[in-house]
């Protein structure tokens, strides 16, 4: 008999980076520093082995070990969800779920475009989801509207179905459309399924609509600001709107240099992390991009010191 999904805390769930050594191996020393840095900056949970983690570029063995490591190092401090759900073959997907969920992560996050092909309807998606739920009756699940290899958004009707199974507790919503976000939040009302928005211009509106928080790329630049906003949006509404305006403008840093810029930002924060990534070349990150990140970090510090204190 399946169990009801555990409640996940509201707030900020950064989509984690995977650091690498100069030899392109996963750098677990840097990964531990990154876990500590996120938690020090007030995050409420961690989303490991996602697109920002280079999940497609990681082998299954690496995905398993990264999930295990993050869960182990964050234990007793914040919960951890992980994906790594990347295979085309349904049988291989089942193996991914089996092995990654066995690491002890608090939920395995299903990528929505893996459960049906682009031309297939929600009934195909639901049938495959039912097979997964039956195969893993003791596993909690999440949902992730990852835009690659194609962008499959959840309908409110499918959201309602997922919520009513009682098996889903976490969702990273990636529509970038506030009306769709609101519809999904409403569809999941009264169920364990919580909606965390990925795009930062709508964090405050999401919270006001009953959403759970933020799970996006810029939580690796300014997790403390998102943490403050999700904790205090209803207590200090004027300050919350000001912070939201700044965070919304910051979405420009989600551009083409994100995978290297975040690593450079973390170097400035004192982490022993290389600029190595598996999706972008560090050589494309020029001195002018370094200055952009340096100035952005100083502005983040200014906002923290003058508005939040």
Order of alpha helices (4+ residues) and beta strands (2+ residues): beta-alpha-beta-alpha-beta-alpha-beta-alpha-beta-alpha-beta-alpha-beta-alpha-beta-alpha-alpha-alpha-alpha
